[in-house]
Amino acid sequence: MKNIRLYLPVLFVLMAVTMSSCELIGDIFKAGMWTALIIIVLIVALVGWLFSRFRR
């Protein structure tokens, strides 16, 4: 549990820095709806995988 407390703030800061750009979101949707859907699914899967790794 202590490891999660160390990594979660770093993870949230990393996500806030890399995913906060509205321009990035706009460019993804300009590339196409399927591309945006695939990227969103990959991000959700990555976050789920990270949480499952930290729970152990």
SVG drawing of the C-alpha trace seen along z (x, -y; Angstrom):
<svg xmlns="http://www.w3.org/2000/svg" viewBox="-16 -23 23 32">
<polyline fill="none" stroke="black" stroke-width="0.4" points="0.0,0.0 2.9,-2.4 4.1,-1.9 0.8,-3.1 1.0,-6.2 4.4,-7.0 3.4,-6.3 -0.1,-7.8 0.9,-11.4 3.6,-10.9 1.1,-9.1 -1.5,-11.9 1.1,-14.6 2.3,-12.7 -1.3,-12.3 -2.1,-15.9 1.0,-17.1 0.5,-14.7 -3.2,-14.7 -4.3,-18.3 -4.0,-19.8 -7.3,-20.5 -5.3,-20.8 -4.2,-17.2 -7.8,-16.0 -8.9,-18.1 -6.2,-16.6 -7.1,-13.1 -10.8,-13.6 -9.7,-15.2 -7.8,-12.0 -11.0,-10.2 -13.6,-8.8 -12.1,-5.2 -8.6,-6.5 -10.0,-8.5 -11.9,-5.5 -8.8,-3.2 -6.7,-5.8 -9.3,-6.2 -9.6,-2.4 -5.8,-2.1 -5.6,-4.8 -8.3,-3.2 -6.6,0.2 -3.3,-1.3 -4.8,-3.0 -6.6,0.2 -3.4,2.2 -1.4,-0.2 -4.0,-0.1 -4.0,3.7 -0.1,3.7 -0.1,1.4 -2.8,3.3 -0.5,6.4"/>
</svg>
